[in-house]
Amino acid sequence: MTWDEMEPLLTQGSVDTLYMVLWSAVISVLGGLPLGILLVLTDKGGLLQSGPVNRIAGVIVNLGRSLPFIILLVALIPFTRFVVGTSIGPTAMVVPLAVGAIPFFARLVETAVREVDRGIVEAVQAMGGGVPTVVLKALLPQALPSLIAGLTTTVITLIGYSAMAGAVGGGGLGSVAVTYGYQRFETPFMLLTVAVLIVIVTAVQLAGDGAVRLLARRERATT
């Protein structure tokens, strides 16, 4: 396979991968962020302490995290068809990717929020701040570097999931590697696809690390 033949395949595969990862990451944040905060607020000693709510939320998160993605991908086929009208292609893969990533990100959010100094929360409460104020003015700003680090980890995980999804009809670089590399015995092309994935993952990690360092410097400067 010549470079002229490989280039459009790699380009389209990269575009499809980024499309799947971007949209599933956005949905993961929208779903995982409030879920992770809910786990903290309803836990013992939390601002909204509620054992039943906390246990239900914990079960949902644990169930979502315990299922291997390939099983989740197959199990959600009827739901995926219902939501987007098809179970193949990059758009369809956003559904299982997001469902798999929401509980993953929620646990990272929970860990990040728990690290916030309790004294800051108490100070906001002492000034008359309610739960929304505590969350928006104390928990989220103080946990932001850790949240960005968690989001970076989630995006990298989604890139791996997207490659797996591509192997079963989801498109993206995973599909390109299997269809044009493995099945056609084009080993150099398959290795090139892997190299592109490594570049994407490295770029995401560097961007995430840079954002965390920038936020940490700003936090030190304000204190």
N, C-alpha and C positions, 0 to 999 in steps of 0.2 A: 504494500500500500504506500503510495507516494504522499508527500507532504500536502500537495494540492487536494488530495482526497481526504486526508486526515483533518486538515484545518477547519473545514465547515462543520465536521462532526464534533470536533472538540469545542468549537465556538458555540454551537447550538446546545451541546451537552452542558457547558458551563452556564449558559443563560438559563436553561431549565433548572439546573441545580440551585442557582442563586434565587430564582423565582420561588421555588419550593421552600428554601430555607428562610428567605425574607418574610414571606407571608405567614409561615408557621411560627416564626420567631415573634412576629407582632401579635399573633393570636395567643401565643404562650405567655407573653407579658400581660396581655389583657386578662387572661384567665388565671395565670399563676401568681401574679402580684397580689391581688385581693385575697386569693385563697391562702397564700403564705402568711399574710398579715392576720387573716382570720384565725389561723392556727395559734398565733402568738397571743392575740387579744382574748381568745376564749380559753386559753390554758389556765391552769391553776395560778392564781395571783395576777392574772391579766386584767386589763381594764374592763373587759366584757366577759369575765369568767363564766363559762358554761360547759359543764362536763359533757352533756349529750351532744351539743353542737361541735365541740372539739373532737369528740370520738368519731362522729359521723364524717367530719372533714378529714380526720386522720385516716379513716378506713378508705375513703375515696382516693386519697393521695397514695396510700400504700398499695391499693389494688392497681392503680394506674402504673406505678413504678415496678410492680412485681411481674407484670406481663412482658415477656420478650417481644421486641418490636415486630418481628416477623409474624408472630401469632396475632398480635393486635392488628396488624395490617390486613390479615385475612379475615379476622373476626368482624372488622368494621366495614367490609365490602358492602353489605346491604345499606348501612348508614351512609357510607360515602356516596353510593348511587342516589340515595334519597336527597342528599344535600346538594350535590353538584351534577347529578344526572349521568355520571359515568364512574367507573372504578379504575380507569387507566389514564395515564397522562399526568403531567406535572400538577395541574389544577386539582385533580382527584387526590393526589398524594399529600396535598396540604392538610387534608382532614385527618388522616391517621398520624401524620407528623405532629400536628398541633395537639391532638389528644394524648399522644405519648409524651410530649414535652411539657405540657401544663403541670402535671404532678411533679415532674423532675425539677422544674424551675420553682415551683411552690416550696419545695423543701429547701432549696437554696435561699429563697427569700426569707423563710422562717429562720434559718441559721443566721443570716445577715442581720435581721431585725433584733434577734435575741442578743446580739453583741452590743447593741446601743446601751450606753451608760444609763442606768436607772435614774441617776440623779438628774439628768437632763429632762427625762419624762416627768419627774416629780416637780421640777422647776416650772415647766409649762402648765402643769395642773395647778400649781400654786398661784399662777397668774390668771386662773379662771378658765383655762383651756379645756374644752371637752374632748371627747375621743377623736372626732375629725381633726381638731387642731393639733392634738398630740401626734397623730399619724402624719399629717402634712407638714408640721413645723418641727417635729423632733425625730420621729422614727425614720421616715424616708430620707430627709437630708443627711442625717448622721450615718445611715446605712448605705448611702449612695455608692461609695467606692466598692463595697462588698457586693452590692446589687449589680453593678457593672461587671465585676469579675464573674458573678454567677451567670449573668446573661451571656458573657463570652463563652463560658463553659457550655451553656445550653446551645448556643449557635454551633459550636464545634461538634457537639453531639448530634445535632440536627443534620449536619453535613454528612456524618457517618450514616445516619438513618436514611438520608436521601439516596445515598449510594446503594443501600440495601433495597430501598423501594424501587430504584431504577432497574434492579435486576429482575423485578417481577412486573414490568410493564409501566413503571412510573416515569420513564424518561430520565434525562439527566446523565451525568457522567457514569453512573453505575450501569445504566442501560447500554451506553456506548462501549464501555469496557467489556461487558459480557457479550454483546451482539457482534461487535466488530473486532474485538481483541481475542477473547477466549474461544468463542464458537468458531471463528474463522482461523484460529491458530496464529493470529497476528500478535505474537508476544511483545515485540517492540512497541506496538501501538497501545497495548494494554498497560505496559509500564509507563508510557507517556501519559496516559490517562491518570494513572496513580500519581505521577509527578505533578499534574495539574491540581489534583485534589490536595496534595501536600502544600502547594503554593497558596491555595485558597485558605486552608486551615492556618498556615503560618501568618498570612496577612490578617486574618481575623484575630488571632492571638496577639499579634503585635499591636493592632489597633486597640484591642481591649486593655492590654497592659499599659499602653500609653495614656488612655483615658483614666485608668485607675491612678496612675502616678500623678497626672495633672490635678485630679480631684483631691488627692492626698496633699499635694503642695498647697493648694488653695485653702484646704482646711487648716493646715498648720499656720498659714499666713494670717488667717482670721483669728486664730487663737493666740 
